[in-house]
Amino acid sequence: MKYIRSNSLKRLFSFKRRSFDSDSENSNSTPHTASSTKCVEGFQETEQFQRPKWKCFSFEEIYDATNGFSSENLVGRGGFAEVYRGVLSNENCEEIAVKRITRGGRDDERREKEFLMEIGTIGHVSHPNVLSLLGCCIDNGLYLVFIFSSRGSVASLLHDMNQAPLEWETRYKIAIGTAKGLHYLHKGCQRRIIHRDIKSSNVLLTQDFQPQISDFGLAKWLPSQWSHHSIAPIEGTFGHLAPEYYTHGIVDEKTDVFAFGVFLLELISGKKPVDASHQSLHSWAKLIIKEGEIEKLVDPRIGEEFDIQQLHRIAFAASLCIRSSSLCRPSMIESPRIDSSIASSTRIKSSISISTPIS
C-alpha cells in the first residue's frame, strides 16, 4: 500500500496478530511473559508485558459501521484526522468513533509515525476518565477505533450558544473526573504519559457526563527517572501552552498541569482560552483572582446557580496550576487530603476537595 511508507506498521501488526492467535492456545496455561526486552515501534515488551485488549479491525468492518464514512456520520475534524460515528454489526450494536488519519502527501510519513505513537501510548491505558482504544485498522489507510462519546466534547457544550449552559454540578463533576484521569496518566499507568494537549475539545463526555481525556497524538512516554524532556518543534494549542514550553520547549508533567489550570478556568467562566481580542483566559483570570473577586469568574449564563465553596476550590486550584514558574505549580501525583473544607494546601488534589480518593 503506497500510503504505508515503512515496514514499521507491518512489523507492529504482525506482532499483534501473533499475540492474538496465541491467546487461545495459552488460555489454559500460565500467562506468557517475555524473557527479554524488545521494542516494536511504539511498544516495549518486557518481563511484565501485558497483551493489550484492543483488536485489529478489518476495513470492511469500519466501512460498514460508518455507512461508508458518510458525511452524515462525520462528528469532528482537525489536524490530520476526521472522526466518524459508527455502529458495529455485532450482537451489542456497539457505538464507535472511528478516527481516520487523512492523507497529506509529504506529511504521510509523519502521520504514520504519530499513528504508531498514539497506539503505543494509549494501547495499555485503562481508566474511566481516559478514552480507551478499542482497536485500529491499517487497510486502505490508518484508523483508530474508540467507544463513541455520545455527549461530544466539553468545548462543544461550553461554547455552543444554541444549547443550554452546562449546570454548575456538571462542570464540577467534569473538573474532578478530568483531574483523576490526568493523575492516572502521570502516575497510575504502566509508564508516565505526558499528554501535551489538555484542552476542552480533547475531553469527551459520556451519556452521564463522565469526562474522558482523548486525542493522544502529541502525547509522550517519558522515563520515570527524567524530570523533564526537551521537545522540538513546539506543538499544542495556543492559550494552553505553559511558558517554559513555548519559550524553551521543555516538557514535563507540569506542562499538563498548566493546561489543566486553563481548562478549569474555561469550565468556570465559559470563556475560550483566547478571546476575539487575543487576550488569554489565564491572564484575564489572574487579575480577578488577585483582587479576590472570584465570583466575577463565573459564566454569566448560569447566574448565581453555583456552589460557592466548590467555586473557591476550583479557582484556587486553577490559580496554582497557571503559575508562571513550573516549580511553583502543584503536581497531579501528590497524595490528596480528603476533607470537606476549603483546602489550604498547595497540592492540586487537596485544593479540589472531593469525597473519594483520586486514583
C-alpha positions, 0 to 999 in steps of 0.5 A: 500500500503506497500510503504505508511508507515503512515496514514499521506498521507491518512489523507492529501488526504482525506482532499483534496478530501473533499475540492474538492467535496465541491467546487461545492456545495459552488460555489454559496455561500460565500467562506468557511473559517475555524473557527479554526486552524488545521494542516494536515501534511504539511498544516495549515488551518486557518481563511484565508485558501485558497483551493489550485488549484492543483488536485489529479491525478489518476495513470492511468492518469500519466501512460498514459501521460508518455507512461508508464514512458518510458525511452524515456520520462525520462528528469532528475534524482537525489536524490530520484526522476526521472522526466518524460515528459508527455502529458495529454489526455485532450482537451489542450494536456497539457505538464507535468513533472511528478516527481516520488519519487523512492523507497529506502527501509529504506529511504521510510519513509523519502521520504514520509515525504519530499513528504508531505513537498514539497506539503505543501510548494509549494501547495499555491505558485503562481508566474511566476518565481516559478514552480507551482504544478499542482497536485500529485498522491499517487497510486502505489507510490508518484508523483508530477505533474508540467507544463513541462519546455520545455527549461530544466534547466539553468545548462543544457544550461550553461554547455552543450558544444554541444549547443550554449552559452546562449546570454548575454540578456538571462542570464540577463533576467534569473538573474532578473526573478530568483531574483523576484521569490526568493523575492516572496518566502521570502516575497510575499507568504502566509508564508516565504519559505526558499528554501535551494537549489538555484542552476542552475539545480533547475531553469527551463526555459520556451519556452521564457526563463522565469526562474522558481525556482523548486525542493522544497524538502529541502525547509522550512516554517519558522515563520515570527517572527524567524530570523533564524532556526537551521537545522540538518543534513546539506543538499544542494549542495556543492559550494552553501552552505553559511558558517554559514550553513555548519559550524553551520547549521543555516538557514535563508533567507540569506542562499538563498541569498548566493546561489543566489550570486553563481548562478549569478556568474555561469550565468556570467562566465559559470563556475560550482560552483566547478571546476575539481580542487575543487576550488569554483566559489565564491572564484575564483570570489572574487579575480577578483572582488577585483582587479576590473577586472570584465570583466575577469568574463565573459564566454569566449564563448560569447566574448565581446557580453555583456552589460557592465553596466548590467555586473557591476550590476550583479557582484556587486550584486553577490559580496554582496550576497557571503559575508562571514558574513550573516549580511553583505549580502543584503536581497531579501525583501528590497524595490528596487530603480528603476533607470537606473544607476549603483546602489550604494546601498547595497540592492540586488534589487537596485544593479540589476537595472531593469525597473519594480518593483520586486514583 
